[in-house]
C-alpha cells in the first residue's frame, strides 16, 4: 500500500514540473537559434575577410563557408529537435 502512495506522490511531483520543463525547452530552443545565427555570421564574416585579403581563393573560401554553415545548421537543428521533444 505504501508503494502505491509513493508512486502517486512521484507522479504528482512530475506533473508539477511539466510547465518548468516546457519553459526550459523554450529557452533552450531560443539559445540554440541565437547560437546558430552567431556561428553562421562568424563563418560568413571570416569568409568575406579572407576573400578581401586574397581574391584568388574566393571559390575555395565559399565552398568551405557553405560546408561549415551546413554543419552548424545540422547541429543546431538536432538541438532544436531535442528541445522540442522535451516540451512534448
PyMOL commands that place a pseudoatom at each C-alpha (Angstrom):
pseudoatom trace, name=CA, resn=UNK, resi=1, chain=A, elem=C, hetatm=0, pos=[0.000, 0.000, 0.000]
pseudoatom trace, name=CA, resn=UNK, resi=2, chain=A, elem=C, hetatm=0, pos=[2.818, 2.408, 0.742]
pseudoatom trace, name=CA, resn=UNK, resi=3, chain=A, elem=C, hetatm=0, pos=[4.339, 1.776, -2.693]
pseudoatom trace, name=CA, resn=UNK, resi=4, chain=A, elem=C, hetatm=0, pos=[1.124, 2.928, -4.348]
pseudoatom trace, name=CA, resn=UNK, resi=5, chain=A, elem=C, hetatm=0, pos=[1.095, 6.109, -2.276]
pseudoatom trace, name=CA, resn=UNK, resi=6, chain=A, elem=C, hetatm=0, pos=[4.757, 6.732, -3.090]
pseudoatom trace, name=CA, resn=UNK, resi=7, chain=A, elem=C, hetatm=0, pos=[4.116, 6.301, -6.824]
pseudoatom trace, name=CA, resn=UNK, resi=8, chain=A, elem=C, hetatm=0, pos=[1.170, 8.701, -6.664]
pseudoatom trace, name=CA, resn=UNK, resi=9, chain=A, elem=C, hetatm=0, pos=[3.333, 11.319, -4.960]
pseudoatom trace, name=CA, resn=UNK, resi=10, chain=A, elem=C, hetatm=0, pos=[6.075, 10.919, -7.569]
pseudoatom trace, name=CA, resn=UNK, resi=11, chain=A, elem=C, hetatm=0, pos=[3.531, 11.234, -10.382]
pseudoatom trace, name=CA, resn=UNK, resi=12, chain=A, elem=C, hetatm=0, pos=[2.136, 14.398, -8.810]
pseudoatom trace, name=CA, resn=UNK, resi=13, chain=A, elem=C, hetatm=0, pos=[5.639, 15.859, -8.471]
pseudoatom trace, name=CA, resn=UNK, resi=14, chain=A, elem=C, hetatm=0, pos=[6.340, 15.136, -12.143]
pseudoatom trace, name=CA, resn=UNK, resi=15, chain=A, elem=C, hetatm=0, pos=[3.108, 16.814, -13.186]
pseudoatom trace, name=CA, resn=UNK, resi=16, chain=A, elem=C, hetatm=0, pos=[4.046, 19.875, -11.147]
pseudoatom trace, name=CA, resn=UNK, resi=17, chain=A, elem=C, hetatm=0, pos=[7.371, 20.174, -13.011]
pseudoatom trace, name=CA, resn=UNK, resi=18, chain=A, elem=C, hetatm=0, pos=[5.902, 19.868, -16.527]
pseudoatom trace, name=CA, resn=UNK, resi=19, chain=A, elem=C, hetatm=0, pos=[5.481, 23.653, -17.070]
pseudoatom trace, name=CA, resn=UNK, resi=20, chain=A, elem=C, hetatm=0, pos=[9.071, 24.206, -15.955]
pseudoatom trace, name=CA, resn=UNK, resi=21, chain=A, elem=C, hetatm=0, pos=[10.266, 21.588, -18.448]
pseudoatom trace, name=CA, resn=UNK, resi=22, chain=A, elem=C, hetatm=0, pos=[8.374, 23.377, -21.214]
pseudoatom trace, name=CA, resn=UNK, resi=23, chain=A, elem=C, hetatm=0, pos=[9.873, 26.710, -20.186]
pseudoatom trace, name=CA, resn=UNK, resi=24, chain=A, elem=C, hetatm=0, pos=[13.342, 25.171, -20.177]
pseudoatom trace, name=CA, resn=UNK, resi=25, chain=A, elem=C, hetatm=0, pos=[12.757, 23.677, -23.623]
pseudoatom trace, name=CA, resn=UNK, resi=26, chain=A, elem=C, hetatm=0, pos=[11.605, 27.039, -24.981]
pseudoatom trace, name=CA, resn=UNK, resi=27, chain=A, elem=C, hetatm=0, pos=[14.635, 28.807, -23.523]
pseudoatom trace, name=CA, resn=UNK, resi=28, chain=A, elem=C, hetatm=0, pos=[16.900, 26.087, -24.898]
pseudoatom trace, name=CA, resn=UNK, resi=29, chain=A, elem=C, hetatm=0, pos=[15.389, 26.446, -28.362]
pseudoatom trace, name=CA, resn=UNK, resi=30, chain=A, elem=C, hetatm=0, pos=[15.931, 30.208, -28.238]
pseudoatom trace, name=CA, resn=UNK, resi=31, chain=A, elem=C, hetatm=0, pos=[19.541, 29.824, -27.156]
pseudoatom trace, name=CA, resn=UNK, resi=32, chain=A, elem=C, hetatm=0, pos=[20.179, 27.253, -29.897]
pseudoatom trace, name=CA, resn=UNK, resi=33, chain=A, elem=C, hetatm=0, pos=[18.724, 29.563, -32.539]
pseudoatom trace, name=CA, resn=UNK, resi=34, chain=A, elem=C, hetatm=0, pos=[20.754, 32.559, -31.404]
pseudoatom trace, name=CA, resn=UNK, resi=35, chain=A, elem=C, hetatm=0, pos=[23.936, 30.497, -31.165]
pseudoatom trace, name=CA, resn=UNK, resi=36, chain=A, elem=C, hetatm=0, pos=[23.479, 29.089, -34.659]
pseudoatom trace, name=CA, resn=UNK, resi=37, chain=A, elem=C, hetatm=0, pos=[22.870, 32.575, -36.056]
pseudoatom trace, name=CA, resn=UNK, resi=38, chain=A, elem=C, hetatm=0, pos=[26.006, 33.863, -34.325]
pseudoatom trace, name=CA, resn=UNK, resi=39, chain=A, elem=C, hetatm=0, pos=[28.102, 30.936, -35.580]
pseudoatom trace, name=CA, resn=UNK, resi=40, chain=A, elem=C, hetatm=0, pos=[26.952, 31.244, -39.175]
pseudoatom trace, name=CA, resn=UNK, resi=41, chain=A, elem=C, hetatm=0, pos=[27.519, 35.015, -39.133]
pseudoatom trace, name=CA, resn=UNK, resi=42, chain=A, elem=C, hetatm=0, pos=[31.075, 34.472, -37.854]
pseudoatom trace, name=CA, resn=UNK, resi=43, chain=A, elem=C, hetatm=0, pos=[31.683, 31.962, -40.656]
pseudoatom trace, name=CA, resn=UNK, resi=44, chain=A, elem=C, hetatm=0, pos=[30.367, 34.418, -43.242]
pseudoatom trace, name=CA, resn=UNK, resi=45, chain=A, elem=C, hetatm=0, pos=[32.409, 37.300, -41.864]
pseudoatom trace, name=CA, resn=UNK, resi=46, chain=A, elem=C, hetatm=0, pos=[35.590, 35.227, -41.874]
pseudoatom trace, name=CA, resn=UNK, resi=47, chain=A, elem=C, hetatm=0, pos=[34.960, 34.084, -45.452]
pseudoatom trace, name=CA, resn=UNK, resi=48, chain=A, elem=C, hetatm=0, pos=[34.386, 37.663, -46.603]
pseudoatom trace, name=CA, resn=UNK, resi=49, chain=A, elem=C, hetatm=0, pos=[37.550, 38.836, -44.850]
pseudoatom trace, name=CA, resn=UNK, resi=50, chain=A, elem=C, hetatm=0, pos=[39.654, 36.073, -46.389]
pseudoatom trace, name=CA, resn=UNK, resi=51, chain=A, elem=C, hetatm=0, pos=[38.218, 36.833, -49.827]
pseudoatom trace, name=CA, resn=UNK, resi=52, chain=A, elem=C, hetatm=0, pos=[39.026, 40.525, -49.387]
pseudoatom trace, name=CA, resn=UNK, resi=53, chain=A, elem=C, hetatm=0, pos=[42.613, 39.702, -48.437]
pseudoatom trace, name=CA, resn=UNK, resi=54, chain=A, elem=C, hetatm=0, pos=[43.169, 37.134, -51.204]
pseudoatom trace, name=CA, resn=UNK, resi=55, chain=A, elem=C, hetatm=0, pos=[40.592, 37.377, -54.004]
pseudoatom trace, name=CA, resn=UNK, resi=56, chain=A, elem=C, hetatm=0, pos=[42.028, 34.365, -55.831]
pseudoatom trace, name=CA, resn=UNK, resi=57, chain=A, elem=C, hetatm=0, pos=[40.757, 31.955, -53.140]
pseudoatom trace, name=CA, resn=UNK, resi=58, chain=A, elem=C, hetatm=0, pos=[37.172, 33.190, -53.293]
pseudoatom trace, name=CA, resn=UNK, resi=59, chain=A, elem=C, hetatm=0, pos=[35.834, 29.882, -54.651]
pseudoatom trace, name=CA, resn=UNK, resi=60, chain=A, elem=C, hetatm=0, pos=[37.585, 27.765, -52.021]
pseudoatom trace, name=CA, resn=UNK, resi=61, chain=A, elem=C, hetatm=0, pos=[36.522, 30.115, -49.233]
pseudoatom trace, name=CA, resn=UNK, resi=62, chain=A, elem=C, hetatm=0, pos=[32.910, 29.992, -50.411]
pseudoatom trace, name=CA, resn=UNK, resi=63, chain=A, elem=C, hetatm=0, pos=[32.932, 26.191, -50.539]
pseudoatom trace, name=CA, resn=UNK, resi=64, chain=A, elem=C, hetatm=0, pos=[34.413, 25.953, -47.054]
pseudoatom trace, name=CA, resn=UNK, resi=65, chain=A, elem=C, hetatm=0, pos=[31.911, 28.516, -45.769]
pseudoatom trace, name=CA, resn=UNK, resi=66, chain=A, elem=C, hetatm=0, pos=[28.936, 26.607, -47.150]
pseudoatom trace, name=CA, resn=UNK, resi=67, chain=A, elem=C, hetatm=0, pos=[30.141, 23.292, -45.712]
pseudoatom trace, name=CA, resn=UNK, resi=68, chain=A, elem=C, hetatm=0, pos=[30.836, 24.814, -42.287]
pseudoatom trace, name=CA, resn=UNK, resi=69, chain=A, elem=C, hetatm=0, pos=[27.479, 26.587, -42.250]
pseudoatom trace, name=CA, resn=UNK, resi=70, chain=A, elem=C, hetatm=0, pos=[25.746, 23.320, -43.123]
pseudoatom trace, name=CA, resn=UNK, resi=71, chain=A, elem=C, hetatm=0, pos=[27.439, 21.575, -40.195]
pseudoatom trace, name=CA, resn=UNK, resi=72, chain=A, elem=C, hetatm=0, pos=[26.423, 24.361, -37.804]
pseudoatom trace, name=CA, resn=UNK, resi=73, chain=A, elem=C, hetatm=0, pos=[22.871, 24.264, -39.151]
pseudoatom trace, name=CA, resn=UNK, resi=74, chain=A, elem=C, hetatm=0, pos=[22.707, 20.484, -38.763]
pseudoatom trace, name=CA, resn=UNK, resi=75, chain=A, elem=C, hetatm=0, pos=[23.874, 20.538, -35.158]
pseudoatom trace, name=CA, resn=UNK, resi=76, chain=A, elem=C, hetatm=0, pos=[21.515, 23.391, -34.295]
pseudoatom trace, name=CA, resn=UNK, resi=77, chain=A, elem=C, hetatm=0, pos=[18.600, 21.587, -35.959]
pseudoatom trace, name=CA, resn=UNK, resi=78, chain=A, elem=C, hetatm=0, pos=[19.365, 18.474, -33.893]
pseudoatom trace, name=CA, resn=UNK, resi=79, chain=A, elem=C, hetatm=0, pos=[19.481, 20.538, -30.697]
pseudoatom trace, name=CA, resn=UNK, resi=80, chain=A, elem=C, hetatm=0, pos=[16.225, 22.259, -31.627]
pseudoatom trace, name=CA, resn=UNK, resi=81, chain=A, elem=C, hetatm=0, pos=[14.506, 18.905, -32.164]
pseudoatom trace, name=CA, resn=UNK, resi=82, chain=A, elem=C, hetatm=0, pos=[15.758, 17.716, -28.769]
pseudoatom trace, name=CA, resn=UNK, resi=83, chain=A, elem=C, hetatm=0, pos=[14.350, 20.860, -27.134]
pseudoatom trace, name=CA, resn=UNK, resi=84, chain=A, elem=C, hetatm=0, pos=[11.009, 20.358, -28.834]
pseudoatom trace, name=CA, resn=UNK, resi=85, chain=A, elem=C, hetatm=0, pos=[10.881, 16.707, -27.769]
pseudoatom trace, name=CA, resn=UNK, resi=86, chain=A, elem=C, hetatm=0, pos=[11.437, 17.771, -24.176]
pseudoatom trace, name=CA, resn=UNK, resi=87, chain=A, elem=C, hetatm=0, pos=[8.478, 20.143, -24.441]
pseudoatom trace, name=CA, resn=UNK, resi=88, chain=A, elem=C, hetatm=0, pos=[6.138, 17.353, -25.550]
for i in range(1, 88): cmd.bond("trace and resi %d" % i, "trace and resi %d" % (i + 1))
show_as sticks, trace
zoom trace
